[in-house]
Amino acid sequence: MIQNSLEAQKQYMNLVKDAEFAIMMASTLHSIAVGNMLPSNVKSIIVDINPAVVIKLSDRGTSQAIGIVSDVGTFLPLLVEELEKE
């Protein structure tokens, strides 16, 4: 656990700097924090049961975001099922 917020932000930025795709699920604060660090060309999927979170993240100035209002516990098994078909 990183207790220093500046150090945590540096770690996040290091992890997402080369990202081309991001799935942000269920953790509002973490999703918003990471979403704010992603370049606008990163394709993003936002999954949250709270529509306000989905709107906030998908409306951050990118056309590369898809928002899904759903419980993550419902979404993940469906995602796994679809991926296993491939």
Order of alpha helices (4+ residues) and beta strands (2+ residues): alpha-beta-alpha-beta-alpha-beta-alpha
